[in-house]
Amino acid sequence: MKKLAVFSIMLSALLSVFASAAMAKDNILLDQVHFDKKIKCASCHGTTEPREAVKMVQCIKCHNTKKLAAATKNLKPTNPHDNRHFGTETDCSNCHHVHQKSENYCEGCHQRFDFIVP
């Protein structure tokens, strides 16, 4: 009987971890995504203290802007990665925040551009 109780507790704990992970998936910050891919903080921030702010030139070492624009070419009402303001060179950090929730930069002026930003 004691083994069954321990098993039930363990199973409940395990299921709650999976359930909370599934519900939180939309709230995962990009630093966690990078960490899960074994990318160290120094890869982007450098090794100096205090840590350097990350400039777009660092992002494009791994994220090709032309390929990204091609991958999002069918987004409506416009392609956020190839737009009339910046072409394919929009600063990544306008939308994609690594240590806080990302935001839809376009929506500041274009309310109908309701992009979901990872």
Stockholm file with secondary structure:
# STOCKHOLM 1.0

chainA/1-118         MKKLAVFSIMLSALLSVFASAAMAKDNILLDQVHFDKKIKCASCHGTTEPREAVKMVQCIKCHNTKKLAAATKNLKPTNPHDNRHFGTETDCSNCHHVHQKSENYCEGCHQRFDFIVP
#=GR chainA/1-118 SS CHHHHHHHHHHHHHHHHHHHHHHHGGGCCHHHHHHHTTCCHHHHHCSSSSCCCCCHHHHTTTSCHHHHHHHTTTCSSCCTTSBTTTBTCCCGGGTCCSSSCCCCGGGGTCTTCCCCCC
#=GC SS_cons         CHHHHHHHHHHHHHHHHHHHHHHHGGGCCHHHHHHHTTCCHHHHHCSSSSCCCCCHHHHTTTSCHHHHHHHTTTCSSCCTTSBTTTBTCCCGGGTCCSSSCCCCGGGGTCTTCCCCCC
//
